[in-house]
Amino acid sequence: FLTASAAQRAQRRHKQLISKGIQAKLEDLRAELEARDARDKSRSVAPLVPAQDALMLDNSELGIDESVDLVLQWWAQRRPFPAGTAHL
């Protein structure tokens, strides 16, 4: 289950918007993300919550490469498929 702090996600979104020439206030972005998170977690149908057996990846302080490396480590530890087999 991939997550990051609202502050970090707001920072990332702000950087993305600015790079496209779109002005945005960091505080507004964070407030919007926090409101969306609250809605998503509390909706009656399919609330956004991790599965009971989910691994939690908080990438607030991780880059893309570090996040991918961690997921690959988890996969290698669990090997959902026998080595040498291919599943589509």
Secondary structure, 3 states (H helix, E strand, C coil): CEECCHHHHHHHHHHHHHHCCCCCCHHHHHHHHHHHHHHHHHCCCCCCCCCCCCCCEECCCCCHHHHHHHHHHHHHHHCCCCCCCCCC
